[in-house]
Amino acid sequence: MSDYKKSLNLPDTSFPMKANLTQREPEMLRWWEENNIYGTMLEASGSRGSFRLHDGPPYANGHLHLGHALNKILKDITIKSRNIQGQQSVYVPGWDCHGLPIELKVEHELGEKKKEMPSYAVRRRCRQYADKFIDIQRKEFKRLGVLGDWDHPYKTMLPEYESATATELANFVEKGNVVRSKKPIYWCCSCQTALAETTIRGTITSIPQTNEAMKPFDEINVVYEDQQAVAEQQTSMLERWTALLTG
């Protein structure tokens, strides 16, 4: 059988014919980090102003899922495209280290032992748990190819962050913009804590108004999300991100 390849005038290139992405991708991402591609991108842009995106922080309570990937990749597209357009676009990652999700994870780890521990020891375990998953999630976000200032993220559990939050609350109080009153709240009997309305709205689309909250539960018309509502929410989110990307 004739070797027709020798009769063809093929280019001589070192570009591999096989993609081999399982090896090439980590090598490429490592090269990006070693050569500070994020910093180089920022230095090369800025002729058309600046743009800064502070991350809406994920909870530091587990490995990434598909929702994290969608969120971060859309933001990464926004940052890179705006830099290409001449805006020096900075991405500041961050993590939410407070709240029920982390406490529940730690509670499951401790089990019955938690009842014997003082509250400060439980809080310390929560901080340690958050720190552990911040490092894990940071590596996983980098593996997705997301560029950002990963060495200097903001964390809601840092003393300076908590101090700034308390200072701003004091400013609101001083200006008379904070009112103390009574309001019915949602309460979780098993967790023994209040629940934010945003947590409830994650699974229920129709929330009773304040004047309905005192009715017996069986008189409240609660409508649970169906598949169509979920699809509409996802479509709306994609439309907002598309507008931000192309705006």
Long-range contacts (C-beta under 8 A, 24 or more apart in sequence): 26-143, 29-142, 29-143, 29-145, 32-147, 33-142, 37-147, 38-147, 38-148, 38-149, 41-80, 41-83, 41-147, 42-83, 42-88, 42-89, 42-90, 44-83, 45-83, 45-84, 45-86, 45-87, 45-88, 45-89, 46-86, 46-87, 46-88, 47-86, 48-85, 48-86, 48-87, 49-86, 49-87, 49-88, 50-87, 50-88, 50-89, 50-90, 51-79, 51-82, 51-87, 51-88, 51-89, 51-90, 52-89, 52-90, 52-92, 53-78, 53-79, 53-89, 53-90, 53-91, 53-92, 54-92, 54-94, 54-154, 55-91, 55-92, 55-93, 55-94, 55-148, 55-153, 57-93, 57-94, 57-95, 57-96, 57-154, 57-156, 58-95, 58-96, 58-137, 59-95, 59-96, 59-99, 59-101, 59-102, 60-95, 60-96, 60-97, 60-102, 60-129, 60-130, 60-131, 60-133, 60-134, 60-137, 61-101, 61-102, 61-105, 61-129, 61-130, 61-133, 62-105, 62-133, 63-133, 63-136, 63-137, 63-140, 64-137, 64-140, 64-141, 64-144, 68-137, 68-140, 68-141, 69-144, 72-141, 72-144, 72-146, 73-144, 73-146, 74-241, 74-245, 75-146, 76-144, 76-145, 76-146, 76-147, 76-148, 77-245, 78-241, 78-244, 78-245, 79-147, 79-148, 80-147, 81-245, 90-149, 91-146, 91-147, 91-148, 91-149, 92-148, 92-149, 92-152, 92-153, 92-154, 93-138, 93-141, 93-148, 93-149, 93-150, 93-153, 93-154, 94-153, 94-154, 94-155, 94-156, 95-130, 95-134, 95-137, 95-153, 95-154, 95-155, 95-156, 96-156, 97-126, 97-127, 97-130, 97-134, 97-155, 97-156, 97-157, 98-156, 98-157, 100-188, 100-191, 100-193, 100-195, 100-199, 102-126, 102-129, 102-130, 103-191, 104-191, 105-129, 127-157, 130-155, 130-157, 183-210, 184-210, 184-213, 184-214, 205-229
